[in-house]
């Protein structure tokens, strides 16, 4: 159904923006979730606020111990950038979906118990949507998925698709 392909493609691009936007805001301190002058380029830790003050529950000590670690900041920011670009362009969706779903599950586990529901929250929904978008070949519509899928390394190593 051609119209469904466009709906999945728009959802894919939207999910890419869900990841790319925080990368941009946290890097350049655009004044949305990140205050002006507190961006990554200004020397602030992009993951510090959430890890230090947003984590709760049984894993809070673990996540609070990671706050301010430059390796964690780099992994977090590269994850946001990589998943965002991959989903917007419609390329490397399997790796991006796995990485994005892992990020969502880690964020979910850092904020247990869930605030408004005994179990389910938007991070779990996003994780499933990311996996579904990769499985649906949504990168082929309004994206570079067809081109990406014909590249020799992707043909040889299917997990790159």
C-alpha positions as CSV (number, residue, x, y, z in Angstrom):
1,X,0.0,0.0,0.0
2,X,1.8,3.1,-1.2
3,X,0.2,5.6,1.2
4,X,1.3,3.4,4.1
5,X,4.9,3.6,2.9
6,X,4.8,7.4,3.1
7,X,3.3,7.3,6.6
8,X,6.1,4.9,7.8
9,X,8.7,7.2,6.1
10,X,7.3,10.3,7.8
11,X,7.4,8.4,11.1
12,X,11.0,7.4,10.4
13,X,12.0,10.9,9.7
14,X,10.2,12.1,12.9
15,X,12.0,9.5,15.0
16,X,15.2,10.7,13.5
17,X,14.4,14.2,14.6
18,X,13.6,12.9,18.1
19,X,17.3,12.0,18.3
20,X,18.9,14.7,16.2
21,X,17.2,17.6,18.0
22,X,18.6,16.9,21.5
23,X,22.1,16.5,19.9
24,X,21.8,20.0,18.4
25,X,20.3,21.6,21.5
26,X,22.8,20.0,23.9
27,X,25.7,20.8,21.6
28,X,24.9,24.4,20.8
29,X,22.8,25.3,23.9
30,X,19.9,26.6,21.8
31,X,17.8,27.5,24.8
32,X,15.2,24.8,24.7
33,X,16.0,22.0,27.0
34,X,19.6,23.3,27.3
35,X,20.1,26.7,28.8
36,X,22.1,29.2,26.7
37,X,25.8,29.0,27.6
38,X,25.5,25.5,29.0
39,X,26.1,23.5,25.8
40,X,28.6,20.8,25.1
41,X,30.7,23.2,23.1
42,X,30.8,25.5,26.2
43,X,32.3,22.7,28.3
44,X,29.1,21.4,30.0
45,X,28.4,17.7,30.3
46,X,25.3,16.9,28.1
47,X,24.3,13.9,30.1
48,X,25.1,15.3,33.6
49,X,21.6,16.8,34.4
50,X,19.6,13.7,33.6
51,X,22.1,11.2,35.2
52,X,22.7,13.2,38.3
53,X,19.2,14.6,39.0
54,X,16.8,12.6,36.7
55,X,17.8,9.1,37.7
56,X,15.8,7.4,40.4
57,X,15.0,3.9,41.7
58,X,17.1,0.9,42.1
59,X,19.7,1.9,39.5
60,X,20.0,5.5,40.5
61,X,23.4,5.1,42.2
62,X,24.9,3.4,39.1
63,X,23.6,6.2,36.8
64,X,24.6,9.0,39.1
65,X,28.1,7.6,39.2
66,X,28.3,8.0,35.4
67,X,27.4,11.7,35.6
68,X,30.2,13.9,34.2
69,X,32.2,11.1,32.7
70,X,33.5,12.4,29.3
71,X,33.3,8.9,27.8
72,X,29.6,8.7,28.7
73,X,29.0,12.2,27.2
74,X,30.7,11.2,23.9
75,X,28.8,7.9,23.6
76,X,25.5,9.7,24.4
77,X,26.1,12.5,21.9
78,X,27.4,10.2,19.1
79,X,24.4,7.9,19.7
80,X,22.0,10.9,19.4
81,X,23.7,12.1,16.2
82,X,24.2,8.7,14.6
83,X,20.7,7.5,15.2
84,X,19.2,10.8,14.2
85,X,21.0,11.1,10.9
86,X,20.5,7.4,10.0
87,X,16.8,7.6,10.5
88,X,16.4,10.9,8.7
89,X,18.3,9.6,5.7
90,X,16.9,6.1,5.8
91,X,20.3,4.4,6.0
92,X,21.8,1.8,8.4
93,X,18.5,1.4,10.0
94,X,19.3,-2.0,11.6
95,X,22.3,-0.6,13.5
96,X,20.5,2.7,14.3
97,X,17.4,0.9,15.5
98,X,19.4,-1.4,17.8
99,X,21.4,1.6,19.1
100,X,18.4,3.8,19.5
101,X,16.4,1.1,21.3
102,X,19.3,0.4,23.6
103,X,19.5,4.1,24.4
104,X,15.8,4.2,25.1
105,X,16.0,1.2,27.4
106,X,18.9,2.6,29.3
107,X,17.0,5.9,29.8
108,X,14.0,3.9,30.9
109,X,16.0,2.0,33.4
110,X,17.5,5.1,34.8
111,X,14.1,6.6,35.8
112,X,12.5,3.6,37.4
113,X,9.9,3.4,38.7
114,X,7.9,4.9,35.9
115,X,6.2,8.1,37.0
116,X,2.7,7.9,35.5
117,X,2.3,4.2,34.8
118,X,3.3,1.1,36.8
119,X,5.4,-0.2,33.9
120,X,4.9,1.3,30.4
121,X,6.2,4.6,29.2
122,X,7.2,6.4,26.0
123,X,10.8,5.1,26.0
124,X,9.5,1.5,25.6
125,X,7.2,2.7,22.8
126,X,10.0,4.5,21.0
127,X,12.3,1.4,21.3
128,X,9.6,-0.7,19.6
129,X,8.9,1.9,17.0
130,X,12.6,2.1,16.1
131,X,12.8,-1.6,15.6
132,X,9.5,-1.7,13.6
133,X,10.7,1.0,11.3
134,X,14.0,-0.8,10.6
135,X,12.0,-4.1,10.0
136,X,9.6,-2.4,7.6
137,X,12.3,-1.1,5.2
138,X,10.9,2.4,5.8
139,X,14.2,3.9,4.5
140,X,13.3,3.0,0.9
141,X,10.5,5.7,0.8
142,X,11.6,9.3,1.1
143,X,15.1,8.0,2.0
144,X,18.3,6.6,0.7
145,X,17.6,3.0,1.8
146,X,17.5,1.6,-1.7
147,X,20.9,3.1,-2.6
148,X,22.4,2.2,0.8
149,X,21.2,-1.4,0.4
150,X,23.1,-1.8,-2.9
151,X,26.4,-0.7,-1.5
152,X,29.0,-3.6,-1.5
153,X,29.7,-3.6,2.2
154,X,26.0,-3.6,3.0
155,X,25.3,-6.5,0.5
156,X,28.2,-8.4,2.1
157,X,27.3,-7.6,5.7
158,X,23.5,-7.5,6.0
159,X,23.6,-6.1,9.6
160,X,24.7,-2.8,8.0
161,X,21.3,-2.5,6.2
